[in-house]
């Protein structure tokens, strides 16, 4: 049995740990059944955003009439768009393979790793041991236990990326980030999309007014049913029929389409690792328990990224990975993981970006002030004829610190970065107000939102 300074399970955010360990002159084993690069590079952020970029161009053309521009889309080559995405994913994967093969002090074990004892992992019959072990095993689509689902040809986000022909119609089960992003893409491609969400609104983690506007905007292109629960799936000669129950009144109805996609969340891959043979514990949801330093319940075993379920976003996972490597390998004082300024975005149409606390969560711990501004409140927003998009800030009324910021509208993930930087550096309201904005630019939306802060308690 070979012993390494560091064993990393997972090649997504886990590669950050591999790089840190190699830079420190340590021996490293990377364990991953592939494909190399993890969820983000293969079935998540990167391929989906390549598709959504094309979808955004379509919607911009379709909405150009409000600016007095008459434009026509003559054709959308769905197969070409999908193939371009797959070629890019394959290229990145092959680049990683070549890089790993040529790296000294790094052994790659291509297979599923399972614990056989503390710090000891078995891969394809080989046993390896790590003085420090980092679990970055990721997550996979969650399949709900609904009658008939296993008997129909359903898609997840992973299967959808392999489509070569555009379906005429599709039912999307779920109303979270993955559902609305792929709903936007497919609708832009000309697919008839129906979305079924059990809750009373889309993306429950977002502010209610943002969820409401998102639904209103998407409803122009997508049939959205909230407050409905899928009860049964049936394969038909023309596709799939889903029997749904309307939660409020108990009414039953059937909805049919050529394809169905299930996007109701993700589950940790922790259950694939035989953690019962170690001192590593999981919580009731199946995610690995970690402390504020990202260490598990077993000393020198850390868990980062989706597998720990803290915040399932790639940028958070990468940050966790770098911090865990620092805490395990630097030999100095450890640093706590801080999620207070961890942002996220949804590349739907309109786009959404958020950082920090919701208004409801903030009110439970703080005296708050809330400010809002519409895109149309600033000159560039007016030029864009963006009437509905807006930003919202939640701040502590006493300390003047920023507690949360939320945007829905064009360029939301770009606009919010200024607020993220201010929160990360410990700044507050005054830091934003003192900064000078180019005029006219859409970034003026940020100080305009802060200028409208009002004490609401």
N, C-alpha and C positions, 0 to 999 in steps of 0.2 A: 504494500500500500504506500502510495506516494503522498508526502505531506508538503503542503504549500503554505506560504505566509498568508495568502488570501485566496479564498474560493468565492467566486461570484456566480450565482444562479440567475441567469437572465441577461440578455444582450441588448435590452432597451436602455433604460437609465442606468443599468448595471455597467455599461461601457464607461461611464464617468468614473466609476470606482476602479475599474480595470486600469484606466489611464492614470489615475492618482497613485495607485499602488505601483505600477511600473515605473512612474516618474520617481518614486521613492526607492527604487532598486529592489523591490520585493518580487518574490516568485508568485505567479498568479495562475490559477486554473479558472477558465470560463466554462460554465456548463449551460448548454441551451440546445433544445431539440429543434430550434429553428422555426420559422425563417429568421435569420439574423437581423437584428435591428429592432425587434420587439413590435408591439402593437402600433405605435405611432408611425413608424416608417413603412409598415407593411399593410396594415388594415385600418389605421386610424387617421390621425391628423394629416399626414402628408398626402396620401392618395385622395382622401375626401376633399381636401382643400384644392387640389388640382382640378377636381370635377366642379367644385363650387365656383371656382374662378370663371369657368366657362358659363356657368349658370348666371352669375352676376352680370356678365356682358349681355346675355339674352334679356334679362329683366331691365337693364339700363336702356336697351333699344326699345323694348316694349313700352317703357314709361317716358320715352323722349318726347311724346306728343305734348306733354304738359309744358314743355319748354318751347313749343312751336316748331318742333322738328318732326317731320313725317318720315319714318324709316320703316323698312320692311325686312324681315328675316326670311330669306328664300329657302334655306335648308339648314338643318342641324345634323351633322354627321356623328351620330351617337357612337357608332363603332369606333371611329377615329379618336374621339375624345376618351373613350374607355381604354383603347389600346395605348395611347400616349401615356396615360396614367400608369398602366401596367409596365410599360417599358422603363419608365423612370424608377419605379419601385424595384424592378429587377436589376437595374444598373447600380443602384445604391447597395443592394444586397451583395452583388458580386464584388463591388469595391470593398465592402467590409470583409468578405472572405479573403481577398488578396492581402488586405492589411493585417488580418489576424495571422495568416499563414507566415507572414514575413516578420513577425514580432518576436524578439528574444524574450526569454523568461515568461512566456505566455503559452500555456497548453490549452487547446480547445477540445472539449469533450462534447461531441455532437450527439445529444440524446437527452432523454428525460432523467433528471437527477432526483433520487429519493434518499432520504436520510435512513441510515441503518443504525446510527448511534449519534450522540452529540458530536458535532463537528465532522462527522463522517458521512460521505455521500457515495452512493453507488450509481454508476452510469454505464449502461451496456455491459454489465458484469465486472467493470473495474471499480475499485474502491479508492477514494481519495479523501484526504483529511486536510482541513484548513485551521490554522491557528485563529484566523478571523473568517467568519462566514457572512456573506451578504446575500440576502434573499431579495431578488428583484424579478420575481417570476411572473408578475403581471396579472392580467385578468382575461376573461373570455365572456362572450355574450351569455346572458342569463336566459334560459328557456323556461317559461312558466308552465306549471302543470295544468294545462287546459285540455279538455277532452278533444281528441282527434288531431291535435297539433302534430304529433309524431307521424301521423298517417298522410300528411299533406306535404307537398314540395315547397316548404317555406324557406325564405331567405333571412339571413342576418346581415349586418353591415359587411361582414366578411364575404358572404356569398354574393351580395349585390355587386361587389367590386369585380366579380368575374363574369358579369353579364356581357355578352357580345351583341345581343339584339335588344332593342328597346321594347319593353312591354307596353301594351296599349293602356293597361290600367294596373294599379297596385293599391293594396290596403296596407297601411303602416300601423302596426299595433304599438302604441306608446306615444308620448308627447313630450319627451325629454330632448336633450341636446342632439343626440344622434338622429332621432326621429324627425325633428324639424329641419335639420341640416339636409338630410337626404330627401325629405319632402320638398324642400326648396329646389334642390338639384333636379329631381325627377320631373317636377312640374314645369321647370324651365325647359326641359328637354321635350316637353309635349306629352308627357304621360298623365293620364287622369288619376290623380292621387286622392285617396280617402284616408284620413287619419282618425284613429280611434284611441281616445285617452280616458282612462277610468276616473281620474280626478276632474274637478270642475274647471280646471284651466291648464294651460300648457306650462311646462318648465316650472314646477312648484318652487324651486329654490330661488327664482327671481322675484323681484318686487311685483305685487299684484297688478299695478297699473302698467308695468312693462309686459307682463303676461297677457293682459287684456289687449294692448295695442298689437302685440305679436299675433295674437289670434285674429284680430280684425284685418290685419294686413295680409296674413297668409290665406285667409278665407277668400280673398279675391281670386286665388289660383288653386286652392286646395279645399276639398270638402272636409271640414273638421267637425267631429262629434266628440264633445267632452261629456263626462258623466255617464259613460257607457262601459260595460265590462264584457269582454269576449268570453263566451261560454262554450262554444264548440266550433271546430273547423271541419269542413268537408271538402274533399277533392271532387271536382266536377269535370265534365268533358271540356269545358271552356276555361277552367281555372280553379279558383277556390271560393267557397262561400263561408262567411263567418257569421255565426249566430251571436247577437249581442243583446245584453240586457241593459235597459236604461235605468240607471241606479235610482233615480228619484221616484219614478212611477212604476217600475217593474215591467214596463212594456218590452216585448220581445220582437226583434226583427232580424231579417237576414240581409247581409251586404256582400256583394260578389265582385270579384275582380280577377284578372288574369294571373296576377302574382300577389303574394302576401309577404310582408317583411315584419319580423318581430324585433322590436327595439325597446325593450322594457327595462333595460339596465344591464349591469355586468356583475359577474361574480369573481371572487378572488381565486387564483390558481393554487392557493395554499393547500387545498384538499388533495392535490396531486403529488405532494412532497413527502408523504408519510411522516408528518410532524409528530405523530403519537409516539415515535421512537426517540424523541428528543424532549428537552424541557421547554420547547417553544409552544406557547399557548395561542389559541385563536379565540375570537369573541363569538357571540351568538350569531353574527351574520356570516361567519366563516373567514373573517379577515384576521391577519396576524396582529396580535397585541404588541404595541411598542410604547416605550416611554418617551419623554420629551427630547431625549437624545437619539431616538430612533432605534434603540436597542430593544431586543425582544426580552422575554422573561428568562432567557438563557444568556449568560454573560458571553460577550464577544460574538454573538450572532445578531445581526441587524436586519431589518426589513424595510424596504423603501418602495415607493411607487404604488401602483394599484393594489398590490398584494396586501398592503396594510390598511387600505380603505380610508385614509385620512382625507385627502382631496385628490380625486382621480383625474388629474390633468398632467400632461407631459412636462410642462415647465415646473410644476410642483415636484414631480418625481425626480427630475434632474437636479433640482435644488436639494431635495432630500438626500439624493445619492452622494452629492459632493459633501454635504454636511456630515453624513454618516461616515464617509471615508475619513474625514478630518477627525471626527470624534474617536474613531477606532485606531487610527494609525499615527497621529501626530505626537502622541505622548504628552501633550500639554492639556490645559484645562479644556473641558468639553464645552460645546456651545449648544444651547437649546434651539429646537426648531420652532419658528414663529410663523404662524399662518395668518396673522392679523392683516397683512398686506399682500396675501396671495390672491392674484387676480384670475379671472377666467373670461372666456368669450364664447359666443355662439355665432357661427357664420351662417345664420339664416338670412332671410331678406324680409324685414330689416335686420341688421346686425345688432348684437347685444354684447355689452362688456360690463363687468362688475368687479368691485374689489371691496373687501371688508364686510361690515355687518349690514343686514337688512334693517329697515326702520323698526320693524316689530322686535327684532332681537336687541337692538340698541336701547329701546325704551325700557327693557327689563333691567338694565344695568346702569343707565345714564339718564341725565336730564339732557334732552336733545333739542337741537335746532335743525330744521329741514329747509332746503332751498331747491327750487326747480327752475329750469330755463328751457325754452324750446329752441330748436335749431333756428327757427324763423326770427328769434329775438336778436340774432346777430346778422350782420350784413351779408356774410357769405352764405349763411343758411337761407336767407331770403333770396339770394341769387340762385340757389339750388332749387328753390320752390319746395323746400322740405318743411311741410306744415305740421306734421304729426310727431316727428322724432323729438326726444327731449333728454335732458340729463337731470339727475337728482343727487343731492348730497345730504348726508346725515352727519352732523357734528356734535361734539360734546359742548353744551352751552357754557360750561364753566371753564374747562381747560382750553377750549377752542381747537381741540384736536379733531382731525378727520376720522370718523368712525366707518363710513362707507360711502361709496360713490357708484352710481349706476347709470348707464347710457343705453338708449335704443335709437338706432338711426345709422346713417352712413358713416363709415370710418370709426365706429365706436371703439374697436380694439386699439386703434392708433391714438385716438383722442384721450383715452383713459390713462395712458402711460405717464403723463405729467402728474396725475394724482397718485399713481402707484409710487413714483419716485419720491414725491413729497411724504407719503406715509412711511415708506421704507427708511427714509433719512430722519424720521422723527419730527418732521415739520407738521404744521397745522394750517389753519385757515389763512393766516397772515402770509405764510410762505407763498401760497398761490396768488394772493392778492398783490403781492409786491412784484411778482414776475411780469415782465413786459411781453405782450403778445403782438405779433405782426397784425397789422390791420390793412385790408380786411382779410381775415383767415377764419376758417371754421374752428380753430383752436380757441377763439374768443368765447366759444360756448362754455368753456371751463370756468373762467373767472365770472362770467355772467351768472352761472349757477350759484357760485359762492356769494355773489352780491345780493341774491334773493333769499339768503338765509333768514329764517324767522324762528324765534323761540316758540315751541309748540306745547310745552308741558305746563 
